[in-house]
């Protein structure tokens, strides 16, 4: 684990750093959040930051988000100052740690905030076979393509492969190619020099350099623009990158893992994805089964999530009633593990019994039954209109809500449908796009459009 210490607090925060060092963490120290942000922009990666509560935590968290740096922040203050703790959490900190530090508390907090959903539950034979294959290829240097529907755990599998590889002590970096605008993705991957373009106030190290000697995950690589695909192919072949605004190549040593929820062979045939890049990335293919194809894992996963959210919310852990288990196993799980996680999060909070009862588990649709997918919805739709029509038709047929649509424009109905789906997915755009039957790029464009429009009262668009 890489820990970034920011600030002083009379030496107490440095003591916390020494405790972390004894626990095997790599620690770097920065005087303030501005210096910390500069270090992060220049490739000094960290898994978690411990920040003096006197620093401007709100601005630091905002700066991290704007720079697309995903790192949890732990605030530290002298003694148990409840007011400071509440403000720090409101400002975006994941936890508040009172100082002087307790060794066990520091270890527990750091472990909790850096723990990803890395648990691989594989009781079902379909998943056991996948895990065996992952174990066989993990120690190699081969590029791995992980495919499967949205929400099947592709990023979790990529982290599993990294932890089993020879590079496990190196950095694991994930880049969501669908979530970053096309004009910024090149800079995100390869970095840029100061003044390379408007807004480039300083040098930035790209993810390839940051992941050197480790693993780089290109999540949803199928969404990458063709012009950038060519540059990625060159990086793979030459094992070097060139920052935007520079002519000097930089050698990189990175193991690549890519994911896609599309059929990339179809994308190649349609000319949307380069064939030569496809073969470079698809050296080893690991296909993750949908949750409905691994029924023996549904209840163990539900129990895992129930325990996880009970612990996070400080409530007693509960078992899952037998009738609830049957209800979970009967669902079709369009959203796969991600949908199950969201539903168990709500059920854990809403349950009023000693065991999680069936009423607390709210599965959308007819026990999760998957609606018929029309050709318009299954194919990429740059306008989003065809998918919206398909979704509107499904809404009319299955909810009988015709009276709620009469007198409204298609644009209004489409907007509500997109925002409602995004709410259901707890803001996860990839999951929402999958349910709506549109590409993540179309969804992003729609949300940007809604930001510029007047949004209904008490409603956010993203």
N, C-alpha and C positions, 0 to 999 in steps of 0.2 A: 504494500500500500504506500502511496505517495501523499505525504501530508504537507500542506502549506500553512505556516504560522504567520499571521499578520498582526503586527502591533506588539505591545510589551506587557502591560498590566503589572508593572513592578517586578518583572521577572517570573511571575507565576505561570504565564502562558509558555515561557521557555521551559519551565519544569514539565509542563504537559507534553511539550515536544520531546523532552528526554525520556519520558515514560513511553511515548510512542516509539522512539528509537529502540528502546529495550524490547519492545514487542515486535520488532522486525520492520518497522516502517522506515521509509526514506523521507527525511524532513528537510525542507528549505524554509528560510525565514525572510520576510519582507517587512520593511518599516511601516508601510501603509498600504491601503487598497490600491492606490494609483500605481505604486511600484509592483504590486502583485499582478495587476492587470497587464502591465507591460511585460512582466516575466512570462505570463501565460501566453500572450500574443507572440512571444518570441520562442515558443516551443518548450518552456519549462512546465511540463504537464503536472497535474496533481489530481488525486482522486477525491480529496476533501480539503476544505480550508477551515482552520480555526481562527476566528477573527475577534480581536479586542472589541468589546461591545461599544467602546467609545468611538470606533471608526464608523463611517457612514455606510452602514450595512445595506440600507435600501438602495443607495446609488450603486454599490458594488454588485448587488444581485441584478439590478437593471443592466449594468454594463456587461455582466456575464451573458445575460440573455441576448443583448444586442450583438455581442461578438460571437454568439452561438457556441459558447463554451459551457458544457454541461458538467457542473461540479457542485455538490452540496456544500452548504455553508453552516458551520457550527459557531454560534456566538459564545463568548466567554466573558464572564464578569466576576468581580470579587464578591464572595459570599452569595447567598440566595436572595438577590434583589428581584423581587417578583415583578416590579414595574418594568425594570430593564429587560427581564426575560420575556414578558409579554410583548414589549415593543420590538424586540429582536425577532421574535417569531412573526409578528405582523409585517416586519420589513422583509421577510423572506428567508430567514434562517430556519434550518431544519430542526435544530435542537439548541438548547441553552445549557451550558455547563458552568456551574459555580466553581470559583477558584478560592483558595488553593486546591489543586486537583487531587482527586482520589484515583489511584492507579486503576482499580477495577472499573470505576465509573468511566474514566477516559477510554479504556479499552472497549467497554461495552458500547459506548456512544459511537466511537469511530467505526466499530464493526457494524452497528445498526445502520448508520447513514450511508455507508459505502456498499452495503449488501444489495446486490441486484437480485432479481427473481431468477436465480441460476439453478434452482433445484430441478433436476431432471427426474420426473416421475415416469417410470416406464414399466408398469405392471402388465400392460396389454402386449401380446405377442407382436403386433404390428410395430409398436414403438420399441420393443426390445431389439428387433432386427435393425432398426435405424441406429440405435445406440451402439450396437456391436460394430456397425460400419464406421460410425464416427470415431470409435476407439481405435480402429485399425488405421485410419488415415490421419489421425490427429498428430502423430509424431513426425509425419513427413513434411516436406516443404511445398507440397502440391497446392495449387489454388483450388478452392472448394466453392461450388455453387450450391446454395441451399434454396430449394424451391418448396412451394406449398401455398395454400390459401392464406389470406391475411388473418393474423391472429393465431397461427399454429405454433408460434414460438421459434421463429427463424433466428432472431437475434440471441435468444437464450441458447440455442444450439451453437451459434458461432462463438459465444463466450465459453461454452463447454469445451469446444475444440481447442480454443486458445489455452485454457487452463490445463489441458491434457498434452499440449505441445511442448517442444523444446524451447519455445519462446515465452513460456508461462511467466517468467520473471520480467519480461518486457512489457511494453505498454499495449493495451487494447484500446483502439480508437474506433468509434462508429460514426459514420457519416450517412445521414438519410438523404439520398440523392433526390427524393421526391419533395422533401420539405424545404429545400433551399432553392431560391430563384435561380434560373439558368445563368444570369449575368454575375452571380456571386459564387456559384459552385466551383468554377475554375480556381478562383482565389482561395476558396476554402480547402481545396485539395492540394494545390501546388504552392500557395502563398503568394505574396507580392512584396515589392519594394516600395519605399516611401515615394509618393508622387506618381505611382504607376497609373493611377486613375483618380478621378474626383472623389475625395473622401479618404484616400489612402494617406493618412497622416503619419504613418510610420511603417516600418517593415513588419510583416506578419509571416510567421512560419506556418506552412500548410500542414495538413493532416498526414501527408506522406512522410514529411520530415519528423513530425511529432511521433509517428508510430514506428520510426526506424528501430530495428532490432525487435520489433513486436509484431502485432497483427492489426491490419486495417480492414474494417468491415465496410463494404459499399452496399448499404441497405437500399433496396428497391432500385438496383442499377438499371433496370429496364426503362426508368423514367429519365435517364440521362440524355441530353441533346446529342444528336449525331456528330456535330462538330467537336464536342468534348469527348465523345467516344474515341475519335481518332487520336486525340492527345493522350487519353488513358492507355490506348493500345501501345503507343510509343513508349510510355513510362514502363509498362510491363516488359516490353522487349529490351529496352536499353538500361533498365534499372536506375534511371536518373530522372530528375525533374528540373524544370527551369521556372523560377518564380516569375510572375507577371512583372514586366518592367526591367528584367535582367536578361543578360545573354550568357550568364555563367551557369552551366549545368551543375547540379548537386546530386551526388550518389545517394541512393536510398536502399535500405535492406529491409523489406517489408514482406510479410506473408499476407496474401490477399484472400479474403472471403467475400463473396457476393451473395445477395439474396434477391429473389423476385417472386411475386405472386402471380405473374403472368406466365403464359406459355411462350418462352423465349424463341423456340423454334418457329412458332407462328409469326412472332415479331420479325425474325430474320427473313422469313419468306415474304413478308409484307414490305420489307425494306426499312423497317423502323429501327432495327438493331443490326449493327455490323456483324457479319458472319465470322470474320477473323477474330474479333473481340470475343464473340460468343465461345469459340473454341478455346481461346486463351483462358477464359474464366471457368469454363465447364470441364476442367480436367477431371475433377471428382464431383459427381452429383449426388447430393443427399436430399431426398424428397421426404418432407414431413407429412404424415397422414393427417387428415382433418380429425377433429375431436370426435365426430360421430363415427369415425372409422376405427377408433380405439376406445371402445365402451368401458373396458376394465379400468381405464385411467380417470374416468369422469368423477367418481366419488372421491378417490384419493386426492385429486386436484382440488375438488371443492373443500375438502377438509383442510388441505394446506392453506388455501386462501382464507378460510374462516379463521384459522389460528392466526394467520398473519395480520388480518385486519382487527381481530380482537386485541392483539398485542399492541398494534399501532394506536388504537383508540382507548387503551387502558380499561378494557372491559373483560369480564371472565370468558375464558374459552368455552365453547359449546360443541357438543356433538351434533350430528345431523340426523334428524329423525328418519326412521325407515321409509315412511311415506314420502318424505322429502327426497330421499335418495332415489326412490322410484321415479319421482317427477323429474329429477335431474337426468336420469338415464333415458327417459322417454323423449327428451327434447332433441331437436335436430342440430342446434348449435351452428347457426349461420356464421356467427362471429367467432367461433372456435374458442380457444382458451381465453382469449381476451374478453369475449362476451361472458364466459363463465366467471372470470375474475371480477368483472364489474357487477354481475348479479350477486355474487357471494359477498362483495363489499357492502352492498345495500342490505342484503339479508342479515348479515352479521349485526348491522346497526338497528334494523327494524324488528328483529326477533324479540318476542316478549316472553318466551318460554325457556325452560331449562335446556331444551334442544331446539335447533333451528327448525321451525315448523313449515309445512308446505306453503302457507299463506305468506310467509316472509320472502319466498322465492318468486319473484315476478319476472316471468319470461315473456317477452313480447311475441305477439302472434299466436297461432294455434299450437301451443306447446313447442314453439320455435320452428314450426313447419316452414320450410323454405319455399317462397313463392316461385311460380314458374318464371324463368328468365327468358326474356325475349331476345332476339338477335341484336336489337338496338341497344339493350342494356348490357350485353356481354361484351360488345366491342367497344374500343376506345371512342369516345364521343367528344370532340373538341368543343362543341357548343354546350353540351349538357342537356339539350332540348329533348333528344330522343329518350334519354334515360329518365328525364323528368316526366315525360308522357307515360313511360312504362310504369314508373312509380305511382303516378296519379291514378292510372288504371287499377293498379293493385290496391291502392287505398280505397277507391270507390267500391271495388268488388268485395273487399274483405272487411271493411268497416261500416259500409252502408252510410257513409258520411256525405252523400251527395248534396244534402241541403247545406252543408258547411262550405261547399265549393261554389255553389251558384252565386253569381254576382261578383265573383273575384277574378282577377286576371291570372293568367298562367304564371306570370312572373311572381306574383304574390304567393301563390300556392307553392311554387318551386322554392322560393326563399324560405317559407315556413318549414317545408319538408327537409331542406338541407340543414337548417338551424336546429330543428327538433331531433334529427338523426345525430347531429354533432353533440347535442346535449345528452342523448342516450348513450353515446360512446365516450362520455366524460371528456370531450374535447379531442379525442384521438382521431386525427384526420384520415389516416390510412384505413382504419376500421370503418369510418363513416363513408368514405369513398367506395369501399368495397360493397357496403350494404346498398348504397344508392346506385351502384352500377356505372359510376363515372370514374375517370382517372383522377389521381391525386392533384394533377396539374389543373384540371378543370375545376375541382373543388377549391383549390387555392385562388384561382382567378375569380370564382364566384364570391368568395369571402372578401377579397380585396374590393370587388365591386360593391358589396353591401356596406363596407366601411365608409364608402363615399356617399352612400344614400342615407336617408333618415331611417334609423332603426326604431321599431316599435318600442314603446316605453317598457322598462323592466326587462329588456332583452339585449343580449350581447351577441355579436356575430362571430366572435372567435376567441 
